[in-house]
């Protein structure tokens, strides 16, 4: 279980780094993130959660069961997969 959580945590961090790397292309610069682009709020929350999910999982390892830890650490990857299925528009 520990190896799976470590690999999932690395995948979360890699997704967060990818989101930061392409944020200029997605958000089209800092001047287009106001009321004209409300999805920018979701994008920033997703970037933060990619880095916070492994930390929350690690900090709560003694309080939560294995299923809860897996659900927390896989949530950024699941949300990213769902967002790929939604067409922009």
C-alpha positions as CSV (number, residue, x, y, z in Angstrom):
1,X,0.0,0.0,0.0
2,X,2.8,2.4,0.8
3,X,4.4,2.0,-2.6
4,X,1.1,2.7,-4.3
5,X,0.5,5.8,-2.2
6,X,4.0,7.1,-3.0
7,X,3.5,6.5,-6.8
8,X,0.1,8.2,-6.7
9,X,1.6,11.1,-4.8
10,X,4.3,11.4,-7.4
11,X,1.7,11.4,-10.1
12,X,-0.2,14.2,-8.2
13,X,2.9,16.3,-8.0
14,X,3.7,15.7,-11.7
15,X,0.2,16.7,-12.6
16,X,0.6,19.9,-10.5
17,X,3.9,20.7,-12.2
18,X,2.3,20.1,-15.6
19,X,-0.6,22.4,-14.7
20,X,1.8,25.2,-13.7
21,X,3.9,24.7,-16.8
22,X,0.9,25.1,-19.1
23,X,-1.0,27.7,-17.1
24,X,0.1,30.6,-19.3
25,X,-1.3,28.8,-22.4
26,X,-4.6,27.9,-20.6
27,X,-5.2,31.1,-18.8
28,X,-3.8,33.3,-21.6
29,X,-1.8,35.5,-19.3
30,X,-2.7,37.2,-16.0
31,X,-5.0,39.8,-17.6
32,X,-7.6,37.2,-18.7
33,X,-8.4,35.7,-15.3
34,X,-11.1,38.1,-14.2
35,X,-14.9,37.7,-14.6
36,X,-14.4,36.8,-18.3
37,X,-12.7,33.5,-17.3
38,X,-14.4,32.0,-14.2
39,X,-12.7,28.6,-14.8
40,X,-9.5,30.2,-13.7
41,X,-10.6,29.8,-10.1
42,X,-11.1,26.0,-10.6
43,X,-7.7,25.8,-12.4
44,X,-5.9,27.4,-9.4
45,X,-7.8,25.3,-6.9
46,X,-6.8,22.2,-8.9
47,X,-3.1,23.2,-9.0
48,X,-3.2,23.7,-5.2
49,X,-5.0,20.4,-4.6
50,X,-2.4,18.5,-6.7
51,X,0.3,19.5,-4.2
52,X,-1.9,19.4,-1.0
53,X,-3.4,15.9,-1.6
54,X,-0.2,14.0,-0.9
55,X,0.5,16.2,2.1
56,X,-3.0,15.7,3.5
57,X,-2.7,11.9,3.0
58,X,0.7,11.8,4.7
59,X,-0.4,13.9,7.7
60,X,-3.5,11.9,8.2
61,X,-2.0,8.4,7.8
62,X,-2.6,7.4,11.4
63,X,-6.2,8.7,11.5
64,X,-7.6,7.5,8.2
65,X,-8.1,4.0,6.8
66,X,-6.5,2.8,3.6
67,X,-9.5,3.5,1.5
68,X,-9.8,7.1,2.6
69,X,-6.1,7.7,1.9
70,X,-6.4,6.2,-1.5
71,X,-9.5,8.3,-2.3
72,X,-7.8,11.5,-1.1
73,X,-4.6,10.9,-3.0
74,X,-6.3,9.8,-6.3
75,X,-8.8,12.7,-6.3
76,X,-6.7,15.1,-8.3
77,X,-6.1,12.4,-11.0
78,X,-9.8,11.5,-11.0
79,X,-10.9,15.2,-11.4
80,X,-8.3,15.6,-14.2
81,X,-9.7,12.6,-16.0
82,X,-13.2,13.8,-15.7
83,X,-12.2,17.3,-17.0
84,X,-10.7,15.7,-20.0
85,X,-14.1,14.2,-20.9
86,X,-15.9,17.5,-20.6
87,X,-15.9,19.4,-23.9
88,X,-15.1,23.1,-23.6
89,X,-17.8,25.4,-24.5
